Amino acid sequence: MVYFVEGNCCGWKCAKCDTAFVTSYYDPIALDENEYEISIDGINNPNASQIKAIAEICQCNFMVSKEKLLHGFVVKSMNAKDTRSALGKLKAVKLAFVVSPDFEYEY
């Protein structure tokens, strides 16, 4: 028997005869009702990739993004899925941040 997850289904499947036991599966992050805030520390010389990442997360132009990065700021409250996406972008451009409340999912 081999465990599998496909879409919103999960279960055990026999590799020899394809017999399967299947049930519903929901990604825990989809059920998380918390609202998360991301605090980003100010930096002196933000580079273009950091400015672009903040522009995408905050949905603002590059000038506003640069100002936010220079002074530090708190991103608006987000659900868990949006927070995971934002944290992935921040990690990719190596920006320091703090998430409140604690974020328990991988990003």
N, C-alpha and C positions, 0 to 999 in steps of 0.2 A: 504494500500500500504506500502510495506517495501522496503527501499533502500538497494542495494547490490552492492558489487564490487567482481568480479571473474576474475582473470587474467587481460586481457586488455579490459574487458567489465564492464559496470556499468549501473545502471538504477533502475527502480521501478517495483516491482512485487507484484501482488495481492496474499495474503495468502490464499484466498478462492478459486479462480478459476485459478490461475497460469498465468493469463494474465500479460504480461510484456512490458515495454517500455525500450529499451536497446540502448546504444550508446557506442562509443569507450572511453576507459579510459587509460590514460598514467600517470604513476607515475611521479610527477613533478621532482623528482631527476633524472629521466632518460632523461629529456629534458634540464637539467642544463648543460651549456657549459663552466662554470667557471673552472679554474684550481686552486686548493687549495694547500697551503703549511702548514705543521704542524711544529711548533717550539716546541722542547721538552727541558725542563730545565735539566741541569746536576744534578745528585744526587750522594751522597758519597758511599753508599753501596747498589747497585742494587741487588735485589733477583733474583732467578732463573726464576720465572714467568715473571718478567719485562724484563729480558734478552731475554727470549723466544719470548715474544710479539714483541720486537724490531726486532729480527731476522726474524720473519714472515713478518712484515710490510716492512722492508728494503731488504728482501731477501738476508741476509748475514749470516755468521756463528756467533756462540756465542761469540767468542773472539772480533770480530769487534763490535758486539752489545754492549758488556760490555764497550768497549772504548768509543763508542758513548754516552752511558748513563752517563759515568763519566764526560764527558766534555760538554754535551749538543750539539744539532745539529738541523738542519732543514731537514725534510723529503722531498724527491723529489716532484715535482708538481704532483697532482693526480686529477682525475675527481671526481665528487660528490659521486658516488657509492663507489669507492675505499676509499675515505676519510671517509665516514660513517662507513665502515668496520674497518678502522684503528682506528678511534676515539672510537669505541666500545671496541676494544682490549685495548687501552690505559686507558680507563675509568675502565675496569675490573681489571687492575693491579694497579690502583691508581697512574698513572703518571701525572704530571702537564704538560699542553700543551697550546699552543695558535694557533688558526687557522686563516689564512689570505687568502682571505677576509673572513668576518664573515660567518659562516656556519649555515644556518637557518633550517636544518632538524634535526629530532630526531636521536639519536644514542644510 
